[in-house]
Amino acid sequence: MDYCLGDGDGSATIWSGPPDVDVDGDGAFDAVGLDFDGDGLLDDAMADLDGDGLAEHLVVDRDGDAAYFTDDGSGTWAVAVDRGLRWFRLDGVEQFGGPMVDLDGDGRLDDRLVDVDGDGLADRALGSEDAYVDADGDGRWDVKLSDTDGDGKADGADEL
């Protein structure tokens, strides 16, 4: 699994290692354990939960008061979503919660909220097939991204 971390001087290094931690609790290793926060403990992890070989999640202090960060696809580690967020269902009804929610009404908590700017309002919702973006920051979903071939990359975008 590959993961990228900044070096503090504006550059970045891509690291690679075999998964040795189970972050999602399914019994299979999906993350590389490391000491990201410099506390001397290997209690942090870079995780690849979509199985593409690239880490898109960072978990800090996974054995304690964990904080979760995601790479929303732009290469930027977003703000943690472990505290609950304001968000809107697709029918426009305001909600509070997360990070895992049922955005699309399929009865499963399989859509992950992301708050990129840290204002407490969800900016992105990442589902197994579709993602939603609040492009103008008003809390309503403006763009639906679709992955029609299942490769983990958006193939289409539709304004809502």
Secondary structure, DSSP 8 states (H G I E B T S, - for coil): -EEEEE-SSS-EEEEE----B-SSSSSS--EEEE-SSSSS---EEEE-SSSSSB--EEEESTTSS-EEEEB-SSS-B-B--SS-EEEE-TTS-EEEE-SEE-SSSSS---EEEEBSSSSSB--EEE-SSEEEE-TTSSSS--EEEE-TTSSSS--EEEE-
